[in-house]
Amino acid sequence: MALHTDIFHAVVQSVRQVKGLPEAPHAFVPQPVMGKSAAELRAYVDGDDPVTGRPFMREVIEGLTESVSSTSEGAFPRTTPRLVEPDSEDNLHQLFLDNHWTDQLPIILPTEDRVAEMLAHTARAPDEVVGRMQPTHNRGFWEYTVEKVAVNAVMAGCRPEYFPVLLALASSGISARGSTSSSAAAMVVVNGPVRDEIGMNSGIGAMGPHAHANATIGRAYGLLSQNLQGGSVSGTTFMGSQGNNYCYNSITFAENEERSPWQPLHVEKGFDESQSTVSVFFGLRSTSFCLGVRGLWQEHVRDMLLGIEPNTPPVFLLDPITARLFAEREGFDTKEKLIKWAWENATMPSGRYFDLQLVQNYIYPRATFGEEPFASMLAAGEKEMVHIFREAEINIIVVGGETNGYWQIQGARHRGIFGVDEWR
């Protein structure tokens, strides 16, 4: 017997269908639950189910005691037709829009000729399976082929030479349209020779709409995520409460390896400098922003780290000017030293830490189950200082064009790094 709040009615119906359990019993109480008193919550239980209008407890009792007869009509389809019916260009654009196959912006129609041109830039067969993806862990995976990825690359406006990078992203199985109520987004960092081969930007404006490769690869990653995982429709397969503007191009850029005083990201993660890779981060819900590294920088950076929500580790995104200030003036000649400093200094009292709602939702249960280091943090006195993040999860990336020493810290978890060369 599943219990939900009523705002999730549509997504519950959808997941039940996908899982082949359309008659699974369930009941609803009003949204929100957060911030309600015990008396208000009790009134939910004693009141009516806001979806059916029947008493909530009657729904619960009947769901637990009455037999259920399945009316499933077979397996839920996990793919889409290869072609749509011929029509005018305007009508086809409207068809893609009506079916939620776009990001609500104009697309390039994926004709067979355009898709074939994209496919010519990989040695992989069009029907080879690239990966599987799902918007949430409980929805079920969709499987997709090289050709399906090519379709979305065309729609986003990618040039064919970008295709191996996009295949590497698709192979990750990590959705850039994950359905989380906190409205997370993806970030993609490209390393290695492919950056220059396809004209990616790592300098001035790299994180903005100033390079065709950056913009369209990031957009294509979002489009393939929503279309090849079974959708990203508000209220059904996407439940991000506020949404996230970063989803339009998944903040896709190249690391400025040449101007960095440190090893590039992909070398840190175990790849050779001559290899090309894509790294996927997920989160992007909190940002701290700064200029330079002044005399009291330690206090400023501590404040910045406290501004990152505690369930997502920080990623330092440093303009080369700032990176060299940290490396040459402050003595952080490796990224590892700066990461260690950040871990040591991102602390707060245990009582304050465990009072944060995100910590209560996601970390407190793990602490009560005995998982370390959270169990020891919970056992600490309320005023004892605890580390907000894990050292191994903090990352540093150099990007920017040195017009000034601006930099930022993004809350984003590194989800994986994937080779590009194998998809050429």
Backbone hydrogen bonds, N-H to C=O, Kabsch-Sander energy under -0.5 kcal/mol:
donor,donor_aa,acceptor,acceptor_aa,energy
2,A,25,P,-1.9
4,H,27,A,-2.1
6,D,29,V,-2.2
8,F,5,T,-1.9
9,H,6,D,-1.8
12,V,8,F,-2.4
13,Q,9,H,-2.1
14,S,10,A,-2.0
15,V,11,V,-2.7
16,R,12,V,-2.4
17,Q,13,Q,-1.7
18,V,14,S,-2.5
19,K,15,V,-2.5
20,G,17,Q,-1.3
21,L,16,R,-2.9
24,A,21,L,-1.9
27,A,2,A,-2.0
29,V,4,H,-2.1
36,K,33,V,-1.8
41,L,37,S,-2.4
42,R,38,A,-2.3
43,A,39,A,-1.8
44,Y,40,E,-1.3
45,V,41,L,-1.7
46,D,42,R,-2.5
47,G,43,A,-1.2
49,D,54,R,-3.9
53,G,49,D,-3.0
56,F,47,G,-2.7
57,M,45,V,-0.6
59,E,55,P,-1.9
60,V,56,F,-2.0
61,I,57,M,-2.7
62,E,58,R,-2.6
63,G,59,E,-2.1
64,L,60,V,-1.7
65,T,61,I,-1.5
66,E,62,E,-2.5
70,S,68,V,-0.6
92,L,88,S,-2.4
93,H,89,E,-2.4
94,Q,90,D,-2.0
95,L,91,N,-2.2
96,F,92,L,-2.4
97,L,93,H,-2.0
98,D,94,Q,-3.1
99,N,95,L,-1.8
100,H,97,L,-1.6
101,W,96,F,-2.6
108,I,155,M,-1.6
109,L,107,I,-0.6
111,T,109,L,-1.8
115,V,111,T,-2.4
116,A,112,E,-2.4
117,E,113,D,-2.0
118,M,114,R,-1.6
119,L,115,V,-2.5
120,A,116,A,-1.3
121,H,118,M,-1.7
122,T,119,L,-1.4
128,E,125,A,-1.8
130,V,144,Y,-2.5
131,G,144,Y,-1.2
133,M,142,W,-2.0
139,R,136,T,-1.5
140,G,136,T,-0.6
142,W,133,M,-2.5
143,E,78,R,-0.5
144,Y,131,G,-2.1
146,V,128,E,-1.8
147,E,126,P,-2.6
149,V,145,T,-1.8
150,A,146,V,-2.2
151,V,147,E,-2.1
152,N,148,K,-1.5
153,A,149,V,-1.9
154,V,150,A,-2.4
155,M,151,V,-2.2
156,A,152,N,-1.8
157,G,153,A,-0.7
157,G,154,V,-1.3
158,C,153,A,-2.3
162,Y,159,R,-2.2
163,F,160,P,-1.8
165,V,162,Y,-1.0
166,L,162,Y,-1.5
167,L,163,F,-2.5
168,A,164,P,-2.0
169,L,165,V,-1.8
170,A,166,L,-2.7
171,S,167,L,-2.3
172,S,168,A,-0.6
172,S,169,L,-1.1
173,G,170,A,-1.2
175,S,173,G,-0.6
178,G,175,S,-0.6
179,S,135,P,-2.4
180,T,178,G,-1.3
183,S,180,T,-2.2
185,A,283,G,-2.1
187,M,281,F,-2.1
188,V,250,S,-1.1
188,V,251,I,-1.1
189,V,279,S,-2.2
190,V,253,F,-2.3
191,N,277,T,-2.1
195,R,192,G,-1.7
196,D,193,P,-0.9
197,E,193,P,-1.8
198,I,194,V,-1.8
199,G,196,D,-0.7
200,M,195,R,-3.0
206,A,203,G,-2.1
208,G,205,G,-2.1
210,H,205,G,-0.6
210,H,208,G,-1.6
215,A,211,A,-2.6
216,T,212,H,-2.6
217,I,213,A,-2.3
218,G,214,N,-1.8
219,R,215,A,-1.9
220,A,216,T,-2.8
221,Y,217,I,-2.2
222,G,218,G,-1.6
223,L,219,R,-2.5
224,L,220,A,-3.0
225,S,221,Y,-1.7
226,Q,222,G,-2.2
227,N,223,L,-2.5
228,L,224,L,-2.4
229,Q,225,S,-0.7
231,G,226,Q,-2.3
235,G,238,F,-2.7
236,T,233,V,-2.4
237,T,233,V,-2.1
238,F,233,V,-1.7
241,S,181,S,-2.1
247,C,244,N,-1.9
248,Y,245,N,-1.6
249,N,246,Y,-1.0
250,S,246,Y,-1.7
251,I,246,Y,-0.6
252,T,249,N,-0.8
253,F,188,V,-2.2
254,A,201,N,-1.8
255,E,190,V,-2.1
256,N,398,V,-3.0
257,E,255,E,-1.9
260,S,257,E,-0.9
267,V,264,P,-0.5
268,E,264,P,-1.8
269,K,265,L,-1.6
270,G,267,V,-1.6
271,F,266,H,-2.7
275,Q,272,D,-1.7
277,T,191,N,-2.1
278,V,418,F,-2.3
279,S,189,V,-2.6
280,V,416,G,-2.7
281,F,187,M,-2.9
282,F,413,R,-2.1
283,G,185,A,-2.7
284,L,411,G,-2.4
285,R,411,G,-0.7
288,S,409,I,-2.5
290,C,407,W,-2.7
292,G,405,G,-2.9
297,W,294,R,-1.8
299,E,296,L,-0.8
300,H,296,L,-1.6
301,V,297,W,-3.0
302,R,298,Q,-2.1
303,D,299,E,-2.0
304,M,300,H,-2.2
305,L,301,V,-2.6
306,L,302,R,-1.8
307,G,303,D,-0.8
307,G,304,M,-0.8
308,I,305,L,-1.4
312,T,309,E,-1.7
315,V,410,Q,-2.7
316,F,395,N,-2.9
317,L,315,V,-0.5
317,L,408,Q,-3.0
318,L,316,F,-0.7
318,L,397,I,-2.5
319,D,406,Y,-1.2
322,T,319,D,-0.5
323,A,319,D,-2.5
324,R,320,P,-2.3
325,L,321,I,-1.7
326,F,322,T,-2.4
327,A,323,A,-2.3
328,E,324,R,-3.4
329,R,324,R,-0.7
329,R,325,L,-1.3
330,E,325,L,-1.7
332,F,326,F,-2.5
333,D,331,G,-1.6
338,L,334,T,-1.2
339,I,335,K,-2.8
340,K,336,E,-2.4
341,W,337,K,-2.0
342,A,338,L,-2.4
343,W,339,I,-2.5
344,E,340,K,-2.5
345,N,341,W,-1.8
346,A,342,A,-1.5
347,T,345,N,-1.5
348,M,386,V,-1.7
350,S,381,G,-0.5
350,S,384,E,-2.5
351,G,382,E,-2.8
352,R,382,E,-0.5
353,Y,349,P,-2.6
354,F,350,S,-2.7
355,D,352,R,-0.6
356,L,352,R,-0.6
356,L,353,Y,-1.3
360,Q,356,L,-2.5
361,N,357,Q,-2.5
362,Y,358,L,-2.4
363,I,359,V,-1.7
364,Y,359,V,-3.3
367,A,363,I,-2.2
368,T,364,Y,-2.4
369,F,365,P,-1.2
370,G,367,A,-1.5
371,E,366,R,-2.3
375,A,371,E,-2.4
377,M,373,P,-1.8
378,L,374,F,-2.3
379,A,375,A,-1.8
380,A,376,S,-0.8
384,E,381,G,-1.5
386,V,348,M,-2.6
388,I,346,A,-2.8
393,E,390,R,-1.5
394,I,391,E,-1.4
395,N,314,P,-1.7
397,I,316,F,-3.1
399,V,318,L,-2.0
399,V,397,I,-0.6
400,G,202,S,-2.6
406,Y,404,N,-1.1
407,W,290,C,-2.2
408,Q,317,L,-2.0
409,I,288,S,-2.7
410,Q,315,V,-2.5
411,G,286,S,-2.3
412,A,313,P,-2.3
412,A,410,Q,-0.9
413,R,282,F,-2.9
415,R,280,V,-3.0
415,R,413,R,-0.6
416,G,280,V,-1.1
418,F,278,V,-2.7
420,V,276,S,-2.7
421,D,276,S,-0.7
423,W,420,V,-2.3
424,R,421,D,-1.6
